[in-house]
Amino acid sequence: MAKILYVNASLGGNDSHSQRLAHEFLAAWQHDFPQDQVITRDLAADSPPLINRAFTSALYKQASDYSREEAEIMNVSDTYVDELLQADYLILAAPVYNYTLPTLLKAYFDLILRIGRTFVSTPEGSQGLLGGRKVLVLSARLGDYSPGTGREHFDYHEPYLRFVFERMGINDVQYIAVSQNPMLHDESTRMAQMNTYRGHMEQVLKGWREARMLSLV
Ligand SMILES: Cc1cc2nc3c(=O)[nH]c(=O)nc-3n(C[C@H](O)[C@H](O)[C@H](O)COP(=O)(O)O)c2cc1C
């Protein structure tokens, strides 16, 4: 049995494109591998705390010395890290807000980028501890910041995500930027665009499915 961690950072509810695609991906995966377990971490439904002084002071203490406030925030951090460590796959519904990550997702990364847990510091530099995992990011936005648009420099989302995953040892990151703009395109054009994104997602699904099948033989 493999484990999939699904992290939602969209505030869009039922209207969210990122979530809709993530749900479609998970449904297809569960159809093929019903024995696999999906763990959902919905940051919109249950917001992560912002890191604070209790968190930064706890980083330098033994758990047995934590104050109540330190224990509370470290408990959340440990829960998130444990979920990641148990997961083989990570699906992220992560829209662009203000050119970068939703605050909820930044708060989540602040809690999972933990020395000794998701990376270690060595004389040769830091090393990630989450190697071997696969990540799919589904990221809706209004704008198109893809190469050739002249707006690549607006994007503080994909480079940040790729970098922090790499710091944790994860290099297999598939990133699908879902540009949907009702002010620029009519509904039929947007539906056609969504089908193109679904095609990209199907390619990722195909690759993961093949790797998963090989792991079963
Ligand atoms: C607070 C806020 C900030 C946003 N900032 C941007 C932005 O910087 N660039 C962009 O292209 N779209 C931006 N958007 C539009 C969203 O990315 C877009 O509505 C997207 O579909 C949201 O993802 P979702 O459909 O998965 O919820 C913003 C939306 C909100 C609510």
The ligand as a Gaussian input file, in Angstrom:
#p B3LYP/6-31G(d) Opt

LIG

0 1
 C       -5.860000      37.205000      -2.636000
 C       -5.697000      36.789000      -4.070000
 C       -4.543000      37.123000      -4.752000
 C       -4.370000      36.725000      -6.073000
 N       -3.211000      37.025000      -6.705000
 C       -3.007000      36.598000      -7.971000
 C       -1.775000      36.849000      -8.628000
 O       -0.855000      37.440000      -8.092000
 N       -1.631000      36.404000      -9.898000
 C       -2.615000      35.715000     -10.548000
 O       -2.416000      35.341000     -11.679000
 N       -3.785000      35.441000      -9.935000
 C       -3.994000      35.853000      -8.671000
 N       -5.170000      35.579000      -8.032000
 C       -6.197000      34.790000      -8.741000
 C       -6.163000      33.323000      -8.307000
 O       -4.868000      32.760000      -8.455000
 C       -7.161000      32.533000      -9.159000
 O       -8.463000      32.982000      -8.815000
 C       -7.063000      31.049000      -8.968000
 O       -8.035000      30.424000      -9.771000
 C       -7.247000      30.648000      -7.523000
 O       -7.016000      29.262000      -7.389000
 P       -8.208000      28.239000      -7.153000
 O       -9.141000      28.360000      -8.334000
 O       -7.568000      26.904000      -7.075000
 O       -8.868000      28.614000      -5.866000
 C       -5.381000      35.976000      -6.732000
 C       -6.542000      35.656000      -6.030000
 C       -6.700000      36.040000      -4.722000
 C       -7.955000      35.645000      -3.970000

